[in-house]
């Protein structure tokens, strides 16, 4: 694992396209490796300008001196822009799928249940009785 690996999203920055590094298109593309080590090429957009491509995967990324860090992965378009705003990310990287969607990337597009809302638990009843008794003694 290097400094640009995400702890939450199993996608790892694999750098720029070497043939385009010095040219005007160099900053527009980036490779990401999936958990199987396969490289996939993504187009880079400003967070608020991510396109609404159907059947595309978006990675919301934060810029760091060592390279981008994946913060979120899911459908392109509004879900990606919303995630970028929520995470204060600067970039959205978009991979448009061909005929076959790699299984290692397709799972990021599957609908998933949001985590259950966490509710505060009431204080244990023995604590409430102890607190009430202490209040009565103090009075």
CORQUISUL-V112899 format. One record per run of one state. SS is the DSSP state (A for helix, B for strand, O for the rest). FROM is the first residue (numbers start at 1). LEN is the number of residues. Records with the same first field share a line. If there is no record, write none. Layout:
SS->FROM-LEN / FROM-LEN
This chain:
O->1-11 / 14-4 / 21-5 / 34-5 / 50-6 / 63-6 / 76-2 / 88-3 / 97-6 / 110-15 / 139-1
B->12-2 / 29-5 / 39-8 / 56-7 / 69-7 / 91-6
A->18-3 / 26-3 / 47-3 / 78-10 / 103-7 / 125-14
